[in-house]
Amino acid sequence: MPALRLFGRKWLAASDDLVYPGLFEISLRALWLVLLVCVHIGYYDDTWRCARGGEYVRAYMIGMLALLGAVVLVLGALVHQSAQGSITEVQARHLVPPILLLKLFLILPEMALNVCGTMWAFCRDLVVCPYEGHFSRTVIEALVVFNWVLFGLAVFGLVMVFDPLGSKRYHALHETPSVGESLRHRKGTSVWKRRFRWAFCWVRSDEHGHEAFQQVAALLSALFRSTDLVPSDVLAGCVLLRIKQKKESREMRRIHMLTNDEPKYSSDAQKVFSMAPRWMNLENARHFLRLSMAAYGWPFVMYMHCGSGLCRLLKHVSCCACLGPAYSRVVDDNCCFCHLAGVKQLAKVRDQDVLFASFRNHVFELPFCIIADHQTGNIVVAIRGSISLRDIFTDLTATSARFEAEGVPSDTMAHKGMIEGAAYIERKLRQRRILQRAQLMFPHYGLVLTGHSLGAGVACLLGFKLRPRFPELKVYAFCTPAGLLSREAARLSESFVFTIGVGDDFVMRLGVDSIENLRTGIVQTLHASRLPKFQYRILLNGLGYMLFGVPSRDLEATWRDDMEGEPLRSPLLGDRAIPTVEAALLSRDLSVRRFSKTRLFIAGRILHIVARKKSPAYEMRWATAEDFMELKVMPRMLLDHLPDNVYRVLGAVLGAQRPHPPVGAE
């Protein structure tokens, strides 16, 4: 940190990234050095009696011994220098580039010697020596193969850390917020698009694939432009940010205890829901969450029941159904209707209760199903969340775009990918007149939209579009993404959208704005840390932090004493003063942000459920969209997002509300 400069360009590695790779290579080189010494002791004298090629063998053995010894010494020096200083103290590691150049220079004689070793080991006529032992030949053959593998790994490593934007032509540019589409940003966007086209070639054929590639490439290019972060810095920064956020949360708890201003959570559901509409209740929420999970189809059945999932699906599948008459109610399922089988298994409904199901999954085109729910008397539109790479591109098309629907303010902005997803489902419903036919079949049933994650966001936007025709519709949204809707429209949605989130769910805090704040937090946190990146308390203890929490001693010992002193000058930003040149990066004023121009929020009335350490196990409160603006690095940030975990939590909360039988009752 910052990015390593070598051969006149920067690479996607830092001068403090070479500790563990160097130690790994030292251990391998030392092992081969010991084996080669054993071969030299047992076989060197016999080479003088070889009929042909004895001098060839002696030159190889002596040369390889000397070279291995030199490489071990150079690697030792490289590891020692790479471990010096904290993350941003680049001057302490100023000898790393010349030592690395020396290490790379040693590859040339090593390759020449390895060619000689290959000829000795595999060309039988070159060396004729009757005294050659089996151990000696085996060691040489293995050493030759090992060296070629090591050369291949070195080339692979160079390709992995090659930065297409590392040329002086790009990193010498100093960008300002007013530059707009700068040369570096255009080049970065082009690089990301090229990577997507190669890595996700099957997505490229989608109707909206090119547009999604362009949008996601622009986002990724903008996020880390004008910083000097490498991948390992992001990883270390997340670990440090976890420590920093825990320290801040501990201090906030102390302040709340002194001011008695802590957010009020309650385990009493009746008290929490006393002022809520009757349709907003946990029983309905858990029921519709099960239908949301059903939209995931057979993969979710296999995920929930790894051992018995196949048996559960077999009783619902229709083998070779594609050979029979057309099945107009189901679109883009496979030949045995496995997705439909998963819907019926998870939703616990009959075949005739699935009024329509589309499992077409392209960019901006989400699978959904329409179910006649006789238990609650509703027609339910369940929209699937993210489960494929195409869904991820829909998620990451996160730029804000104008959202038009009857009854919303004219300047309303929303998540572009979800706008396209809602428009696609509305178009399908209108073309096939599915809801009109469902109303004729069940005239007294209401309309409910539901979804989890991406499906929840699309359901909220679809609710706005359908509400003029179905004014009584309700939306049950679970783990809705944060960057969904502008604030005024989010307030309007509180009358018909019920949103539920659990614990530290990261998706409910995930938006372009929060990701940019995370980037800024990583830059500031790395600068404030006093620890080396590869010191055990950052990366080696990172896994321990996830499993067991952050020890109290690390909350204070991690940071510099002067972290709030003079203005920061960070190598992460090209050694520029942060408060002046990079004000746009750290500013909370969205008008000078590089990518996000409009702050987007969660839709609906939000019920937030958190775990507690004593009985009952969970408590809840009505939260606001502003409570989910900061992306926090927490141990359960992914687990709390999973729909089966949310379903289990709702079951536990409902179980705690039921009256317990008296002691001694039958």
GIQUI-V345420 format. One record per pair of residues at least 24 apart in sequence whose ideal C-beta (glycine too) atoms are under 7 Angstrom apart, sorted by the first residue. I is the first residue (numbers start at 1). J is the second residue. D is the distance in Angstrom with one decimal. If there is no record, write none. Layout:
BEGIN
I/J/D ; I/J/D
END
This chain:
BEGIN
1/87/4.7 ; 1/88/6.0 ; 1/230/7.0 ; 1/233/5.3 ; 1/526/6.8 ; 1/533/6.6 ; 1/571/6.6 ; 1/572/6.8 ; 2/90/6.4 ; 2/228/3.6 ; 2/571/4.2 ; 2/572/5.9 ; 3/228/5.1 ; 3/230/5.3 ; 4/97/6.8 ; 5/97/6.6 ; 6/97/5.7 ; 6/100/6.6 ; 8/168/6.4 ; 9/166/3.9 ; 9/167/5.4 ; 9/168/6.9 ; 10/163/5.8 ; 10/166/4.2 ; 10/171/5.7 ; 11/161/4.7 ; 11/162/6.6 ; 11/163/5.5 ; 11/166/6.0 ; 12/161/4.5 ; 12/163/4.9 ; 12/230/5.2 ; 12/231/6.4 ; 13/161/4.4 ; 13/230/5.7 ; 14/230/5.0 ; 14/232/6.5 ; 14/233/6.5 ; 15/82/6.1 ; 15/90/6.6 ; 15/93/4.2 ; 15/96/4.1 ; 16/82/5.4 ; 16/87/6.7 ; 16/93/6.2 ; 16/532/6.3 ; 16/533/4.8 ; 16/534/6.4 ; 17/230/7.0 ; 17/232/5.2 ; 18/78/5.7 ; 18/79/6.8 ; 18/82/4.1 ; 18/96/6.8 ; 19/79/5.6 ; 19/82/5.0 ; 19/83/5.2 ; 19/534/4.4 ; 20/534/6.5 ; 22/75/5.0 ; 22/78/5.2 ; 22/79/3.9 ; 22/82/6.7 ; 23/79/5.9 ; 25/75/5.7 ; 26/72/6.0 ; 26/75/4.8 ; 26/76/6.5 ; 26/79/7.0 ; 29/68/5.7 ; 29/71/5.6 ; 29/72/5.1 ; 29/75/6.9 ; 30/72/6.0 ; 32/68/6.3 ; 32/143/5.6 ; 32/146/6.8 ; 33/68/4.5 ; 33/69/6.6 ; 33/72/6.6 ; 35/139/5.1 ; 36/61/7.0 ; 36/64/6.1 ; 36/65/5.8 ; 36/68/6.7 ; 36/139/6.9 ; 36/143/6.8 ; 37/65/7.0 ; 39/136/4.8 ; 39/139/5.1 ; 40/65/6.5 ; 42/133/6.6 ; 42/136/6.7 ; 43/132/7.0 ; 43/133/6.2 ; 43/136/4.4 ; 46/129/6.9 ; 46/131/3.8 ; 47/129/6.7 ; 49/131/6.0 ; 50/127/6.6 ; 50/128/6.4 ; 50/129/3.6 ; 51/128/4.4 ; 51/129/6.8 ; 52/127/6.6 ; 52/128/4.2 ; 53/126/5.4 ; 53/127/3.5 ; 53/128/6.4 ; 53/129/7.0 ; 54/129/6.7 ; 56/120/6.8 ; 56/127/6.3 ; 57/120/6.2 ; 57/127/5.9 ; 60/113/6.2 ; 60/116/4.9 ; 60/117/5.6 ; 60/120/6.2 ; 63/113/5.1 ; 64/113/5.4 ; 67/106/6.8 ; 67/109/6.2 ; 67/110/5.7 ; 67/113/6.3 ; 70/106/6.5 ; 71/106/5.8 ; 74/99/6.4 ; 74/102/5.7 ; 74/103/5.1 ; 74/106/6.7 ; 75/103/6.9 ; 78/103/6.3 ; 83/532/6.1 ; 83/534/6.6 ; 85/532/6.6 ; 86/529/6.0 ; 86/530/5.4 ; 86/531/6.1 ; 86/532/5.9 ; 87/236/6.7 ; 87/526/5.0 ; 87/529/5.7 ; 87/532/6.9 ; 87/533/5.0 ; 88/526/6.3 ; 88/527/5.3 ; 88/570/6.1 ; 88/571/5.3 ; 88/572/6.6 ; 90/571/5.2 ; 110/147/6.9 ; 111/151/6.9 ; 114/144/6.0 ; 114/147/4.5 ; 114/148/6.7 ; 117/143/6.6 ; 117/144/4.5 ; 118/144/5.1 ; 164/191/4.7 ; 165/191/6.8 ; 175/225/6.9 ; 175/226/5.1 ; 177/584/3.9 ; 177/592/4.7 ; 177/594/6.7 ; 184/225/6.2 ; 185/221/5.5 ; 185/222/6.5 ; 185/225/5.8 ; 188/221/3.3 ; 188/225/6.3 ; 189/217/4.6 ; 189/218/5.0 ; 189/221/4.5 ; 192/217/3.5 ; 192/220/5.2 ; 192/221/5.8 ; 193/217/4.5 ; 200/389/6.0 ; 203/363/6.3 ; 203/389/6.5 ; 203/390/5.9 ; 203/393/6.4 ; 206/362/4.4 ; 206/363/4.5 ; 206/390/6.9 ; 207/362/6.7 ; 208/363/4.6 ; 208/364/4.8 ; 208/420/6.8 ; 209/363/5.3 ; 212/363/4.6 ; 212/393/4.3 ; 212/397/5.2 ; 215/397/4.4 ; 215/399/5.8 ; 215/416/6.8 ; 216/393/6.0 ; 216/396/4.4 ; 216/397/6.2 ; 219/396/6.5 ; 219/398/6.3 ; 219/399/7.0 ; 219/512/6.9 ; 219/595/6.2 ; 222/594/4.9 ; 222/595/4.0 ; 223/515/6.4 ; 223/516/6.8 ; 223/519/5.7 ; 223/595/7.0 ; 224/519/6.6 ; 225/594/6.6 ; 226/573/6.7 ; 226/582/6.9 ; 226/585/6.7 ; 227/523/6.1 ; 227/572/5.6 ; 227/573/6.1 ; 228/571/6.3 ; 228/572/5.1 ; 228/573/6.8 ; 228/574/6.2 ; 229/572/6.2 ; 232/533/6.6 ; 233/526/6.2 ; 234/522/6.3 ; 236/526/6.9 ; 236/533/4.7 ; 236/538/5.2 ; 236/539/6.1 ; 237/522/3.4 ; 237/525/5.6 ; 237/526/5.1 ; 238/522/7.0 ; 238/633/5.1 ; 239/538/5.5 ; 239/539/6.7 ; 239/542/4.2 ; 239/545/6.5 ; 240/525/4.5 ; 240/526/6.6 ; 240/529/5.3 ; 240/538/6.6 ; 240/558/6.7 ; 241/521/5.4 ; 241/522/6.2 ; 241/525/5.1 ; 241/633/5.1 ; 242/545/5.9 ; 242/550/6.6 ; 242/633/4.2 ; 243/550/5.3 ; 243/554/5.8 ; 243/555/6.3 ; 243/558/5.3 ; 244/525/5.4 ; 245/632/5.6 ; 245/633/6.4 ; 246/550/4.9 ; 246/555/6.4 ; 247/555/4.4 ; 250/555/7.0 ; 263/621/6.2 ; 264/621/6.0 ; 265/610/6.3 ; 265/619/4.1 ; 265/620/6.3 ; 265/621/4.7 ; 266/619/5.8 ; 266/620/6.7 ; 266/621/6.6 ; 267/616/4.6 ; 267/618/6.8 ; 267/619/4.4 ; 267/656/6.8 ; 269/653/6.7 ; 269/657/5.0 ; 272/620/5.6 ; 272/621/6.8 ; 279/474/5.7 ; 280/498/4.8 ; 280/605/6.8 ; 282/650/5.8 ; 282/653/6.1 ; 282/654/5.5 ; 283/654/6.7 ; 284/376/6.6 ; 285/476/5.8 ; 285/498/6.6 ; 285/500/5.7 ; 285/650/6.2 ; 286/647/6.6 ; 286/650/4.2 ; 286/651/6.5 ; 286/654/6.6 ; 287/375/6.8 ; 287/376/6.5 ; 288/380/6.8 ; 288/448/6.3 ; 288/450/4.4 ; 288/476/4.2 ; 289/478/5.5 ; 289/643/6.6 ; 289/646/6.3 ; 289/647/5.4 ; 289/650/6.7 ; 290/346/6.7 ; 290/347/6.5 ; 290/647/6.7 ; 291/347/5.3 ; 291/371/6.1 ; 291/373/7.0 ; 291/380/5.4 ; 291/382/4.7 ; 291/450/5.9 ; 292/382/5.4 ; 292/450/4.9 ; 292/451/5.5 ; 292/452/4.5 ; 292/455/6.4 ; 292/478/6.1 ; 292/643/6.6 ; 293/346/5.5 ; 293/452/6.9 ; 293/643/5.0 ; 293/647/6.9 ; 294/343/4.7 ; 294/346/3.8 ; 294/347/3.8 ; 294/382/6.2 ; 295/343/7.0 ; 295/367/6.4 ; 295/368/6.4 ; 295/369/5.7 ; 295/382/4.2 ; 295/383/6.2 ; 295/384/4.0 ; 295/455/6.5 ; 296/384/5.7 ; 296/387/6.0 ; 297/339/3.7 ; 297/342/3.9 ; 297/343/6.2 ; 297/359/6.6 ; 298/338/4.4 ; 298/339/5.7 ; 298/341/6.2 ; 298/342/3.6 ; 299/387/6.3 ; 300/342/6.4 ; 300/346/6.5 ; 301/342/4.7 ; 301/345/5.5 ; 301/346/6.3 ; 304/644/6.2 ; 312/345/5.3 ; 313/338/6.5 ; 313/341/4.8 ; 313/342/6.5 ; 313/345/6.3 ; 316/341/3.5 ; 316/344/4.8 ; 316/345/5.6 ; 317/341/4.6 ; 329/354/6.8 ; 329/355/6.8 ; 329/356/5.4 ; 329/357/6.7 ; 330/357/5.0 ; 331/358/4.3 ; 331/359/6.7 ; 331/360/6.1 ; 332/358/6.3 ; 332/359/4.7 ; 332/360/4.1 ; 333/359/5.0 ; 343/369/5.5 ; 347/371/6.1 ; 355/434/6.7 ; 355/438/5.5 ; 356/432/7.0 ; 356/434/4.9 ; 358/428/6.3 ; 361/388/5.7 ; 361/390/5.7 ; 362/390/5.9 ; 363/390/5.1 ; 363/393/5.2 ; 363/394/5.9 ; 364/394/5.6 ; 364/417/6.3 ; 364/420/3.8 ; 364/421/5.5 ; 364/424/6.0 ; 365/424/5.0 ; 366/421/5.0 ; 366/425/6.9 ; 366/455/6.7 ; 366/458/6.1 ; 368/425/5.7 ; 370/434/5.8 ; 370/438/6.7 ; 372/442/6.0 ; 377/444/6.9 ; 377/445/5.3 ; 377/446/6.6 ; 378/445/5.5 ; 378/446/4.7 ; 378/447/6.7 ; 378/448/4.4 ; 379/435/6.9 ; 379/438/4.7 ; 379/442/6.4 ; 379/445/5.2 ; 379/447/5.3 ; 380/448/4.8 ; 380/450/6.3 ; 381/449/4.9 ; 382/450/5.4 ; 382/451/6.6 ; 383/425/6.8 ; 383/451/3.8 ; 383/455/3.7 ; 383/458/5.2 ; 383/459/5.2 ; 384/455/5.3 ; 385/451/6.4 ; 385/452/4.4 ; 385/453/3.6 ; 385/454/4.7 ; 385/455/4.3 ; 386/453/5.6 ; 386/454/4.6 ; 391/454/5.9 ; 394/421/6.1 ; 394/454/6.5 ; 395/454/5.7 ; 398/483/5.8 ; 398/511/6.9 ; 398/512/5.0 ; 400/597/6.7 ; 400/598/4.4 ; 400/600/6.0 ; 403/461/6.7 ; 405/464/4.1 ; 405/465/4.9 ; 406/468/4.4 ; 407/467/6.7 ; 407/468/6.7 ; 408/464/5.8 ; 408/489/5.0 ; 408/492/6.5 ; 409/488/5.2 ; 409/489/6.4 ; 412/486/5.3 ; 412/489/4.5 ; 413/486/4.7 ; 413/598/4.6 ; 413/600/6.7 ; 414/461/6.1 ; 414/484/6.3 ; 414/485/5.0 ; 414/600/6.8 ; 415/457/6.3 ; 415/483/5.7 ; 415/484/5.3 ; 415/600/6.3 ; 418/457/4.4 ; 418/458/5.1 ; 418/461/5.6 ; 418/484/6.6 ; 419/461/6.2 ; 421/458/4.3 ; 422/458/5.1 ; 422/461/3.9 ; 422/462/4.3 ; 422/465/6.2 ; 425/458/6.8 ; 425/462/5.7 ; 426/462/6.1 ; 426/465/5.1 ; 426/466/7.0 ; 446/472/5.9 ; 447/473/4.3 ; 448/473/7.0 ; 448/474/5.2 ; 448/476/6.5 ; 449/473/6.5 ; 449/475/4.7 ; 450/476/4.4 ; 451/477/6.5 ; 452/478/4.5 ; 452/479/5.8 ; 452/643/4.7 ; 453/479/5.2 ; 453/507/5.8 ; 453/641/6.9 ; 456/480/4.2 ; 457/481/5.1 ; 457/484/4.9 ; 460/484/6.4 ; 460/485/7.0 ; 460/493/6.1 ; 460/497/5.5 ; 460/603/4.1 ; 460/604/6.4 ; 463/496/6.2 ; 463/497/6.4 ; 467/496/6.9 ; 475/604/6.8 ; 477/603/6.9 ; 477/604/5.7 ; 478/643/6.6 ; 478/646/5.7 ; 479/505/5.4 ; 479/507/5.5 ; 479/508/5.9 ; 479/641/5.3 ; 479/646/6.6 ; 480/508/6.5 ; 480/602/5.1 ; 480/603/6.3 ; 480/604/7.0 ; 481/507/5.3 ; 481/510/5.6 ; 481/511/6.8 ; 482/508/5.8 ; 482/509/5.2 ; 482/510/5.6 ; 482/511/4.3 ; 482/514/6.1 ; 482/601/6.9 ; 482/602/5.5 ; 482/628/5.1 ; 482/629/7.0 ; 483/510/6.8 ; 483/511/2.5 ; 483/512/5.6 ; 483/513/6.6 ; 483/600/4.2 ; 484/600/5.6 ; 484/601/6.7 ; 484/602/6.0 ; 484/603/5.5 ; 485/600/5.9 ; 485/601/6.0 ; 485/603/5.0 ; 486/598/6.2 ; 486/600/6.2 ; 487/601/5.4 ; 490/601/4.4 ; 490/602/6.6 ; 490/603/5.0 ; 490/625/5.5 ; 493/603/4.2 ; 493/604/5.1 ; 494/604/6.0 ; 494/605/4.5 ; 497/603/5.2 ; 497/604/3.0 ; 497/605/6.8 ; 498/604/6.0 ; 498/605/6.0 ; 499/602/6.1 ; 499/603/6.7 ; 499/604/3.7 ; 499/605/6.6 ; 499/606/4.6 ; 500/607/5.0 ; 500/646/6.9 ; 501/606/6.5 ; 501/608/5.3 ; 502/609/5.1 ; 502/640/4.8 ; 502/645/6.8 ; 502/646/5.2 ; 502/649/5.2 ; 503/610/5.6 ; 503/611/6.1 ; 503/636/5.7 ; 503/640/3.8 ; 504/632/6.3 ; 504/634/3.8 ; 504/636/5.1 ; 504/637/4.8 ; 504/640/5.2 ; 505/637/6.9 ; 505/640/4.3 ; 505/641/4.5 ; 506/631/6.5 ; 506/637/3.9 ; 506/638/6.6 ; 506/641/6.4 ; 507/641/5.0 ; 508/602/6.5 ; 508/628/5.1 ; 509/628/4.9 ; 509/630/6.3 ; 509/631/4.7 ; 509/632/6.5 ; 510/631/6.3 ; 511/600/5.6 ; 512/595/5.9 ; 512/596/4.1 ; 513/590/6.9 ; 513/596/4.8 ; 513/599/5.3 ; 514/629/6.2 ; 514/630/6.4 ; 514/631/4.1 ; 515/631/6.6 ; 516/593/6.2 ; 516/595/6.7 ; 516/596/6.1 ; 517/630/6.7 ; 517/631/6.7 ; 518/631/4.8 ; 520/585/6.0 ; 520/586/5.3 ; 523/570/6.6 ; 523/572/5.1 ; 523/573/6.9 ; 526/572/6.2 ; 527/568/5.5 ; 527/570/4.7 ; 527/572/6.5 ; 528/559/5.3 ; 528/560/5.7 ; 528/563/4.1 ; 529/558/5.9 ; 529/559/6.7 ; 530/558/6.8 ; 530/559/6.3 ; 530/560/4.9 ; 531/558/6.0 ; 546/635/4.8 ; 601/625/3.8 ; 602/628/5.8 ; 609/649/5.9 ; 609/653/6.5 ; 616/656/4.1 ; 617/652/5.7 ; 618/649/6.2 ; 618/652/6.0 ; 618/653/5.1
END
